[in-house]
């Protein structure tokens, strides 16, 4: 289970990197520019995702509840930028 959740976390981080690119290139004629959203929203989300991924390495295999909660947090943090992308694209 731990290995599957690690793979899921790596996939979430990869999706977030792709989202960071698409949010960064949001047109500048909008009221909020892409680089501002990138700096204020996506960089902290990415840092939180990396922290949750690192917690997988220190969590024991037997603590399945904590591993599952970390995976849910990672999925939630991946879903947040999709709201921004849906608004602009």
Buried (B, 14 or more C-beta within 10 A) or exposed (E): EBEEBBEBBEEBBEBBEEBBEBBBEBEEEEEEBBEEBBEEBBEEBBEBBBEBBEBBEEBEEEEEEEBEBBBEBBBEBBEEBEEBEEEBE
